[in-house]
Structures are given as C-alpha cells and as structure tokens.
Amino acid sequence: MRVPMLDLHAHHAPIRAELSAAIESVVDSGQFILGPALDLFEQELAEHLGVAHVVGVSSGTDALICALMAMGIGPGDEVITTPCSFVATAEAIMRVGAIPVFADIDPGSFNLSPGAAEESITANTRAIIPVNLFGRQAEMPLVRVPVLEDSAQSIGAPLHGLAGTLSFFPSKNLGACGDAGAIYTDSHELAAACRLRRNHGTAKRYHYSVIGGNLRMDTLQAAILRVKLPHLERWTADRRANAEAYRERLQESPVVLPTDAPGHAWNQFVIRAPRRDELRAHLASAGISTEVYYPVPLHLQPCFADLGYQRGEFPEAERAAAEVLGLPVYPELPPDSLEYVAESIRAFYS
C-alpha cells in the first residue's frame, strides 16, 4: 500500500466541474487582476472568519510582508517570533528591514512560548508574530505590543491580535491551485493600508502615495477559492476525525502525540518520535510518506547567521527539530490507509 502525505487528485475530483466553470468564467471575463471574483471572495471569507476585512494577496509570505509594511515596521524595529516555523515567518521580517528576535517554544504545542516572548521585549520591539503551528492556535502573550498572527496553517482560528495572515498554498486546509494569501483584521485603518500597499501604493492610477509592491492575488485563484470555501468546514472536520483516529490508535506507542485544543485545524498531524529518522525510513520502505516540520530551526539557518544566534539558545525548538515527524492527515485519507500507518508505527517500536 502507498500512502501519500497529500492527495490533491482525490481532493479536487468531487468539485472538478465547479473549478473548471469558475476558471472559465474568469477567462471569459478578461478581468485577471483585482477582478470581481476577488471582491466576492474577500467578502465571503470575512463572513466565514467573523472579521470586518479580508485583503487578498499573492501568497502567505506576501501577506506577512504587506501587513508589516502597513503596520509601519521597518529598519531598526524588532519583531519577536518563533524559531520553529517555515522560513517565511522570519524572512518577511527581514524583507521589510526589521530584525527577527527569536524566543523559544512551548514543548507541548510547538508554538511560541508567551513567557519567552514577553522576556524578549525591548524598547525596540514593535510587534510579535506568533505562529499557529500545524493548525493549533498559539497562546497570546499578555503584552501591549501589536500581535500579527501567522495563521497560515490554522484558517478558522479566532482573531486575537491586530491582524492575521493566511496562506492558500495548495497543501493548506483551504488551498488554491497555485500561490495566494490573505490578511484579515477588524481594523479599518490597517485593511486600507494593506490594500494600498498590495497594489504598488496606489489608490489612483499612476499616483503613488506610499511604497508598496505587486502583492495582488490573481483573480483566477480567488475564483478557485470561492468554489472551495463552502467545503472548508467539512474538510476540517475530516482532518479532526483523522487526528482523533491516530490519537486512539497510537496512544499505547512510544511516540508523543500532539495535543488537541479548541479550534485545532489539524493542517498537520505531527508526533514526537524516538529514533525519528529510523522510523521515517521504516515508513518509507512501507510506502508511507512523512515529512519533517522542520529539520533545522530558524535561528540555525545560514540565512539568519548575521543575527548571531548559537546552537543551544533555544533548546525546546532544537529538540523538536530532532524529534518531529508529520503523518498524512488530509481529509480524503482512507480509513484503511490511516490504520496501515498506525500499524506500521506500532510494528516499528514492537
């Protein structure tokens, strides 16, 4: 048996006709940039999230960059975040000229430790970016510093900060057929600032009030996401059911299971595994795909070497990097495939 990490063919098959019709409608309209499909998607997603504004942009990374620009964060400013995340979280901070300040994670949730974040605040701190890793919302630090939530993996989580950012990368719970992202907020001022900056800083053609960028969501992707949005709750419920099935089947094994929490979106099901690399090789030989999220914490990545962090500074993040292993949890995962994954893990440790 072969078990992939994700099966987009199975994901798209039931809605293929709807997707094709949506794509054809955009092609027929000839409105490919900031078209009406994007306006409708923003309104529908805002209603789904229970927020005042959604601003569609070109990727989850650009959502972070656009939001940071709109918040006025730039050179010399410090932004606290986690070293246990995809590179885009810290990369976006540096792209606007600011300085990423890493703080260690909570070992149970893999998310930024609120206490560690609060201890890292200085006079130069302008924001905190907690990451809702693997679909579980991070605990918010109790500080008077703007919080920008990186919710790339946790669409549907309630907004607790000033704003949140989303990724619609194809593997996400709500995935486009390409790159796309969004910023969501209840702040009218921040939403307007983001809209301005996603389109080269212009509200009137050929008049530019601020420096922005080409950060616009393709209308084709907006049309595709409009088709998918009504299915999101069901897909997330299926992910939760698969996560619970793993938790039942692996509770007696030596692996440390991810903890649940209200609203957990289960974008990934990530265990801590003794002899992780051996287990991964064993599963690969059985035809089971897995993934390591993430093998090298951000403070040890060469692109951040100039920040001066050393191995050992964030022991929980470093320990997680050596132990984590993501298992297939996508909505269309067949029950016999899930059972096969669990059996294979139990067999390895027996």
N, C-alpha and C positions, 0 to 999 in steps of 0.2 A: 504493500500500500504506500502511496505517496501522499504526503500532507504538506501543502504549501503554507507559507506564512499568510498569504492573502490570495483570494481567487476573484479577480475582477471580472472574469468572464461570467461566473455564477452570479456575481453582484449585479451586473448590468443586464443579464438576459431577460428578467421579467419586465424591465422598463425600457428595453431597447427601442421599441417603436415610438414611445414618448420622447426619448432622447433624440431620435432621428428627426421627428417632427419639429422639436424645439430648435435644433440646429438649422434645419431647412428654413424655418421662419426667420431666423436672423440673416441667413444668406439672402433670402428673398427681399428682406427689408433694406439691405445695404447699409445698415447702421451698426457698425462694428466697434465703435469707441464711445463709451458712456451712453449707450442706447437705452431705449425704454425698458428692455429686459433687466438692465442693472437697477434702474429705479424701483421696479417692482420687486426684485429680489431683496434689495435693501429694506423695503417696507415690510415684506413678509418675514424676513429674518429678525428684524427688530421686534415684531409682534411675537415671534416664537421665543425670543430671548427675554422679552419683557423689559426692553430698554427703549429709550427715546430715539436713538440714532444708530444706524449701521452705515459705515463707509466702506464700500468695496474697493479693494486694491489688488495689485498684481501678484502678491504672494504673502505668505505668513511672515517672511523676513521683512518685506517692504511694509507690512502693517506695523511692525515694531519701529522701523526707521521713520515712517511717516508720523506715528504717534509721538515719538521722541522729539522730532522736529517741531511738531505742533505744540508740544509742551515747553518749547524754548530751551531744550537741553543741548549743550554743545561743548566746545573745548574748555577744559578745566573742571567741568562738572563730574561728580562721581555718581555712579548708579550701582546700587548693590544688587547682586543676583547670585544664582547658584552655579557651582561648577559641574553639577550633574544635570546636563541638558544637551540638546542639539546645539551645534556651534552658533546657529543664527541668533540665539538669545544674547550672547555677549558680543558677537560680531556686529549686531545692529548698534550697540552702544558705541563701539569704536568707529563705526561708519559715520556717526554724527560728531565725532571728535571728542566724545566724553570718555571717561575712564571706568571700565568694569571693576568693581570691587567684589570679590567672591567671599561668600560665607558658607559654612558647612551645612550639610543636610540633616534632616531627621531620619534616623535609620529605619523607622517603621514605614514611613510614607514615601521616602526618597525625595521629598520636597524640601525646599529651603527652610531651615530652622528659624522660626521667628526670633528666638533669643539670640542666635548668632547674627541675624540680620541687624537687630537692634544694637548689638555691641559694635557693629561695624560702622555705625553712623558717625560722620564727622561734620564739620562746618561746611564742607564742600558737597555733602550728599544732597542730590536734587530729586532722586526717585529710587524706588525699589521695584525690581521686576521679579516677583515670584513666578515659578513655572508650575502649572498644574500637570505634573508629570504623569504620563501613562493614563490620564483620564481622571485622576483624583485631585480635587481642588486643594491647593495649599492653604495652610493656616495663615491668616493675615497677621503681620506684625502690628503691634499696638503703638504706632508712632504717628506723628503729624508730618509725614513725608508722603508725597504723592505716590500711589501704588499703580503700576501698569501691569496688569495680569497677562502673562503669556499663556493663553488658553488654547494653543494650537492643537493640543491633544484632548481637550475637555469641553467641546462645544455643548452648551446647555447648562453649564455651571452658573449659578447666580453671580452677578457682578458685585464685587465688594470694593474694588478700587475705583480710581478715577476713570479708568477705561480698561478694556481687554482687547487682546488681539487673537485672531483666528487664522488658521491655515486650512486651505481646502486642497492640499496636496492629495493625490489620488488615494493614498492609504489611510487618510483620516476618516473619522466616522461619517462626516459629510465631505465627500471628495469630488473634486472637479475632474474633468478629463484633460488635465494639464495643471499649471500653476494658477493659484488665485488665493486671496486672503481678504481679511476684513478687520476693521476696528469697530468696536461697539462701546457706547458710552451714553450716559444720561446728561452729559454736559453739552449744551447747545454751542458754547464757545469753542470747545475742543473739536467737536464734529465739524464746525465750519472751518476751523484751522486745518483740519486733516483734508477736507475736500479741496481746499485751496492748494495745499502742497502736493496732493496726488496728481495734479494737472499743471505742473510747472509754475505754480504760484500765480495762476491767472484766473480771474473771475470774468474778465472781459478780454476777448480775443486780441492778442498781441500787446496786452498791457499786463505787466508782471509786478505785483506788489511785494512778493517775498520770493526767496529761493525755494523751489520745490524740486520736483522730479517727474519723470514719466512713470508713475506708480499706479496707473489705472488698471482696473480689472477689465479683461476682454468681455465684450457683450456676449460672445459665444459661451464663455464659462458661466456667466450669470444665468443664461437661459438653461444650461445644463443643471445648474444648482437649483433652479426653481423647480425642475422636474423631481429632483432628489429630496428636497426639503420635506415634503409631506411624508416621506418614508423614514425620516430620521429617528423618530421615537421608537418605531418598531425595530429598526436595525440596532439601536442602542439597547433595547430590551433583550434582543437576541444575544448581544455581547454579554450582557449581565448574566443571562441564563448560562452561557458557556463558561463564564468565570466561576459561577457557583458550582457548576458540574466539576470543574477542575478542583475547586476547593474541597468538594466532597471526596473525590477520588484520590487526592494526593495528601489528605490530612495525616495519614499514618507514615508517609515517606519522610526522609531526612531533609527535604527541601523546605525552605521558609517561604510560606505562601504570602502573596500581597494582601494587605489589609483592606477591608471594604470601608466605605464611608457613604453617607447620603449623597446622592447625585453622581456617584462614580460612573464615568462614561466608558471605562474599560477599553480605551483605544489600544492598549497593550495589556497582556497578562504576563507580568514579569516576576519570576521567582528568584530567590537566592539559592544557589545550588553548590553544595560541597563538590569538589572536583569538577567544577563547571565545564572546563574545556574538554575533559574526558567524556562527560555526559553529552555535551554537544556533538562530539564525534560519534558517539554511540547512536544518538538520534539520527544523525545524518546518514549513517550506514543503514538505518531502518527506513530511510526515505522521508524523514520528518525534518522540515525546515524550521530553524530557530534563528533568533537574532540577538546580538549583544547590544543593549542600550544602556550605557555607552562604554566602549572599551578603555578610553582614556579620558579622564575628567578634564574639563576645560582649562583649569589652571596649569596643567602639564602639557597642553598642546603647544607646539612650536610657534604658532601664530600669536600667542599671548606671552611669549617668553620675555618680552620687554617689560612686562608688568612686574617681574621679579619674584614670582611665587616659586616655592620649592616643594619637592615631594615631602609629604608628611604634614603639611599645613592644614589639610582638610581630611582627616583620617576616615571619616564616615563616607565621604564621596569616593575616596580611593578604595576603600573596602568594597563598596558597592560595585565599582568598576571591575573588580576581580571576581565577583560572585553572581552578577545578574544574568538572567537568561530569559528572553521573551519567547513565549509559546504561541502558536496560532490560536486566535480567539475571534476571528472575523465572523460576521453574522451568519454566513452560509456554511459554516463548518459543520459537516455531517456528524451526527452523534457517534457513529462507529469510528470516525476518524479521531474525534476527541478521546474516545475510550482507548483507541490504539496508542495515542500519545501518552496518556496516563499509564497504561500498561507498560509501555516501553521505559518510562522513567522508573516505575516500581521495579521492573526487571533489572535495570542497571544497578540499583542500590541493593538488590537482594543477592 
